[in-house]
Amino acid sequence: MEIIFSKRTSVEEVEEGTNFQPKFDEKGLIPVITIDTEDNQVLMHGYMNEEALKMSIKTKKSHYWSRSRKKIWKKEETSGIFQNITKIQIDDDQDCIILFVKLSGTKASCHVGYKSCFYRELEKKGKGFSTSLVFNENKKVFDPEKVYKGLENPTKL
Amino acid sequence: MEIIFSKRTSVEEVEEGTNFQPKFDEKGLIPVITIDTEDNQVLMHGYMNEEALKMSIKTKKSHYWSRSRKKIWKKEETSGIFQNITKIQIDDDQDCIILFVKLSGTKASCHVGYKSCFYRELEKKGKGFSTSLVFNENKKVFDPEKVYKGLENPTKL
């Protein structure tokens, strides 16, 4: 059955209603936070276009829009990392999504090899923070050179 | 002391290094996920410009860029909701930030009155999801009409 998103016609309905009315930005994308349902850790921050969102809703498998490769990217095609969606949350103005996922296969979600993309944090210094990073994951879960052999690195300067 | 972000000159350094080299998009913004340090719940998804990020690092108080009001927005000015930053994480390609915050004052972060902006989720249906939303917070923490009296609603159609 075709999935149709209803039109955004009132702020009240968007904020307090029960109709899913996702807002895509001027590039047709909506930001997505992906969380490991087992330990509540944020795994990654990505984007979906309308098609990727519909495919995710239908199949319960994470689909994203790859901004570097400019195509739909089903999370598992190249990496063997499966994200099975258990819950989809939307925020107040419906312009951001949270996916809760159960990982299977390689239990990691970061192309650099770590479990989470957020494997570094700012070092504390005095009353604030410095601009030096410290690692909060000590060991990679997989070797990206083996898994992504020959594929372009999505990280851009 | 002035905070300076070093230039992004190599993918290896961005991904595996210890220099904080945040990437701002073509609008000068970086997305920010804000998490309650007490229960790991995602409270909100916002944006910072370079100045808001530097002010957050310096003061350990959340500063964002308001896309609707087009100005820096210190989280507490209007709402009495304080976000005290305990940790700042950055992702692999350094184009997204997580703030871990301790809430004080009104223990909520959503302008609609709920604790988290993500107070709704897609209803489960068959093997996937429907496009009907169900609420996962049953009661508002505060009355937005009292707190934001006379201010423009940031939610846009």
Contacts between the chains, C-beta under 8 A, distances in Angstrom:
chain1	res1	chain2	res2	distance
A	3	B	131	6.4
A	4	B	131	7.3
A	5	B	131	6.5
A	6	B	131	7.4
A	8	B	157	4.8
A	9	B	157	7.3
A	10	B	157	7.6
A	11	B	153	6.0
A	11	B	155	5.1
A	11	B	156	7.8
A	11	B	157	6.5
A	14	B	155	6.1
A	14	B	157	7.0
A	15	B	112	5.2
A	15	B	155	5.7
A	16	B	112	7.2
A	17	B	133	7.3
A	18	B	120	7.7
A	18	B	132	5.5
A	18	B	133	4.6
A	18	B	134	7.2
A	19	B	131	7.0
A	19	B	132	7.2
A	19	B	133	6.9
A	20	B	122	6.1
A	20	B	131	4.1
A	20	B	132	7.0
A	20	B	133	5.6
A	31	B	31	5.8
A	31	B	45	6.4
A	33	B	33	5.5
A	33	B	42	6.3
A	33	B	45	6.5
A	35	B	42	7.2
A	40	B	40	4.4
A	40	B	41	7.9
A	41	B	40	7.9
A	42	B	33	6.2
A	42	B	35	7.2
A	42	B	42	7.5
A	42	B	98	6.0
A	44	B	91	7.2
A	45	B	31	6.4
A	45	B	33	6.5
A	45	B	91	6.2
A	45	B	96	4.2
A	57	B	122	6.9
A	57	B	128	5.6
A	57	B	129	4.9
A	57	B	131	7.5
A	58	B	128	5.1
A	59	B	128	6.8
A	60	B	127	6.8
A	60	B	128	5.6
A	60	B	129	7.6
A	87	B	121	5.7
A	87	B	122	7.9
A	88	B	121	6.0
A	88	B	122	4.4
A	88	B	129	5.8
A	89	B	118	4.2
A	89	B	120	6.8
A	89	B	121	4.5
A	89	B	122	7.9
A	89	B	136	7.4
A	90	B	118	6.9
A	90	B	120	5.6
A	90	B	121	7.1
A	90	B	122	7.4
A	90	B	133	6.8
A	91	B	44	7.2
A	91	B	45	6.2
A	91	B	117	4.0
A	91	B	118	5.3
A	92	B	110	5.6
A	92	B	111	6.7
A	92	B	112	4.8
A	92	B	114	7.6
A	92	B	117	4.6
A	92	B	119	7.4
A	92	B	155	6.4
A	93	B	154	7.2
A	93	B	155	4.0
A	93	B	156	7.1
A	96	B	45	4.2
A	96	B	117	7.8
A	98	B	42	6.0
A	98	B	118	5.5
A	110	B	92	5.6
A	111	B	92	6.8
A	112	B	15	5.2
A	112	B	16	7.2
A	112	B	92	4.8
A	114	B	92	7.6
A	117	B	91	4.0
A	117	B	92	4.6
A	117	B	96	7.8
A	118	B	89	4.2
A	118	B	90	6.9
A	118	B	91	5.3
A	118	B	98	5.5
A	119	B	92	7.3
A	120	B	18	7.7
A	120	B	89	6.8
A	120	B	90	5.6
A	121	B	87	5.7
A	121	B	88	6.0
A	121	B	89	4.5
A	121	B	90	7.1
A	122	B	20	6.1
A	122	B	57	6.9
A	122	B	87	7.9
A	122	B	88	4.4
A	122	B	89	7.9
A	122	B	90	7.4
A	127	B	60	6.7
A	128	B	57	5.6
A	128	B	58	5.1
A	128	B	59	6.8
A	128	B	60	5.6
A	129	B	57	4.9
A	129	B	60	7.6
A	129	B	88	5.9
A	131	B	3	6.4
A	131	B	4	7.3
A	131	B	5	6.5
A	131	B	6	7.4
A	131	B	19	7.0
A	131	B	20	4.2
A	131	B	57	7.5
A	132	B	18	5.5
A	132	B	19	7.2
A	132	B	20	7.0
A	133	B	17	7.3
A	133	B	18	4.6
A	133	B	19	6.9
A	133	B	20	5.6
A	133	B	90	6.8
A	134	B	18	7.2
A	136	B	89	7.4
A	153	B	11	6.0
A	154	B	93	7.2
A	155	B	11	5.1
A	155	B	14	6.1
A	155	B	15	5.7
A	155	B	92	6.5
A	155	B	93	3.9
A	156	B	11	7.7
A	156	B	93	7.1
A	157	B	8	4.8
A	157	B	9	7.3
A	157	B	10	7.6
A	157	B	11	6.5
A	157	B	14	7.0
